[in-house]
Amino acid sequence: MISFIGAGPGDPELITVKGQKRLAEADVVIYAGSLVNPEILSWCRPDAEIHNSASMSLEEVLAVMKRAVGEGKGVARVHTGDPSIYGAHREQMDALDEMGIAYEIVPGVSSFLAAAAAVKKEFTLPGVSQTVIITRLAGRTPVPEKESLASLAQHRASLCIFLSTHLLSEVSQELIQGGYEEDTPVAVVYKASWPDEKTVLGTLGDIAQKVSGARISRTAMIMVGRFLEGPYDRSLLYDPTFTHGYRQGKKGTEE
Ligand SMILES: C[S@@+](CC[C@H](N)C(=O)[O-])C[C@H]1O[C@@H](n2cnc3c(N)ncnc32)[C@H](O)[C@@H]1O
């Protein structure tokens, strides 16, 4: 059996209990060494066979999985954050399906969630935005034209931009072209939840300069939107006058 495991954003304690258990049981571990914190390997069995996929091709990863399963061994395939987000995960699952090899997925805490925690903000504020967009600028992997930042900008949703810190001036320009005001708040969180985590706060107008001054160009989350600063409406869920399935609202308690 193969267990795909989301290792979380960096802090070893942010892996799930289930993920940690699978890791501790595995005969073979294949981890994405470019971003997964190697500290989590301390939970592996001393006799576990460990591979760093950073230097492996898809074919090499699949060959290790196939051989291990053939020998009746359990495999933990460890991805950073959650495997469903920019994890090159689907191609592995499709190949395993073709080979008739069973797998499970243990989800993880994605870095965009750790980044919100780092700045102590909520993406979905009433009266501001009820939508979170996860996106990136094109790198070696292209982004479909219909998903350009300028076109996503028209929604004014809370934005989480992965894999793009080295292109931050372009990010700001595209968002401003798309209609965002220059004073829109931006937070860039480098290595959220790691000991060397760093946060840079600014606006679309000045963030690129600030982030380059802080010498951050990779492993960072760009968050954009008025959820970072400014007014919002309080929630109806906890409004004393609002009735819902679990609570009867009290009349006249609102000022
Ligand atoms: C290949 S993607 C993997 C994303 C991962 N699957 C997830 O759910 O977070 C790598 C990008 O995720 C973001 N990232 C990963 N870990 C991060 C962290 N601890 N803090 C901030 N951003 C992070 C950065 O934008 C980085 O360029």
The ligand as an SDF file (V2000), in Angstrom:
LIG
                    3D

 27 29  0  0  0  0  0  0  0  0999 V2000
    5.5750   23.3430   -5.2430 C   0  0  0  0  0  0  0  0  0  0  0  0
    4.5950   24.3850   -4.2600 S   0  0  0  0  0  0  0  0  0  0  0  0
    4.0300   23.2390   -3.0500 C   0  0  0  0  0  0  0  0  0  0  0  0
    2.8390   23.7070   -2.2740 C   0  0  0  0  0  0  0  0  0  0  0  0
    2.3990   22.7140   -1.2060 C   0  0  0  0  0  0  0  0  0  0  0  0
    1.8440   21.5150   -1.7940 N   0  0  0  0  0  0  0  0  0  0  0  0
    1.3900   23.3140   -0.2270 C   0  0  0  0  0  0  0  0  0  0  0  0
    0.2630   22.8130   -0.1090 O   0  0  0  0  0  0  0  0  0  0  0  0
    1.7600   24.2960    0.4580 O   0  0  0  0  0  0  0  0  0  0  0  0
    5.8150   25.3310   -3.4580 C   0  0  0  0  0  0  0  0  0  0  0  0
    5.3430   26.7470   -3.1240 C   0  0  0  0  0  0  0  0  0  0  0  0
    4.5010   26.6840   -1.9850 O   0  0  0  0  0  0  0  0  0  0  0  0
    4.7140   27.8210   -1.1780 C   0  0  0  0  0  0  0  0  0  0  0  0
    5.2220   27.3630    0.1180 N   0  0  0  0  0  0  0  0  0  0  0  0
    5.5410   26.0970    0.4710 C   0  0  0  0  0  0  0  0  0  0  0  0
    5.8840   26.0440    1.7730 N   0  0  0  0  0  0  0  0  0  0  0  0
    5.7860   27.3100    2.2350 C   0  0  0  0  0  0  0  0  0  0  0  0
    5.9560   27.9010    3.5230 C   0  0  0  0  0  0  0  0  0  0  0  0
    6.3020   27.1910    4.5830 N   0  0  0  0  0  0  0  0  0  0  0  0
    5.7300   29.2330    3.6400 N   0  0  0  0  0  0  0  0  0  0  0  0
    5.3440   29.9770    2.5810 C   0  0  0  0  0  0  0  0  0  0  0  0
    5.1480   29.4710    1.3670 N   0  0  0  0  0  0  0  0  0  0  0  0
    5.3610   28.1580    1.1890 C   0  0  0  0  0  0  0  0  0  0  0  0
    5.6880   28.7300   -1.8960 C   0  0  0  0  0  0  0  0  0  0  0  0
    4.9370   29.6220   -2.6980 O   0  0  0  0  0  0  0  0  0  0  0  0
    6.4330   27.7320   -2.7360 C   0  0  0  0  0  0  0  0  0  0  0  0
    6.9700   28.3680   -3.8730 O   0  0  0  0  0  0  0  0  0  0  0  0
  1  2  1  0
  2  3  1  0
  2 10  1  0
  3  4  1  0
  4  5  1  0
  5  6  1  0
  5  7  1  0
  7  8  2  0
  7  9  1  0
 10 11  1  0
 11 12  1  0
 11 26  1  0
 12 13  1  0
 13 14  1  0
 13 24  1  0
 14 15  1  0
 14 23  1  0
 15 16  2  0
 16 17  1  0
 17 18  1  0
 17 23  2  0
 18 19  1  0
 18 20  2  0
 20 21  1  0
 21 22  2  0
 22 23  1  0
 24 25  1  0
 24 26  1  0
 26 27  1  0
M  CHG  2   2   1   9  -1
M  END
$$$$
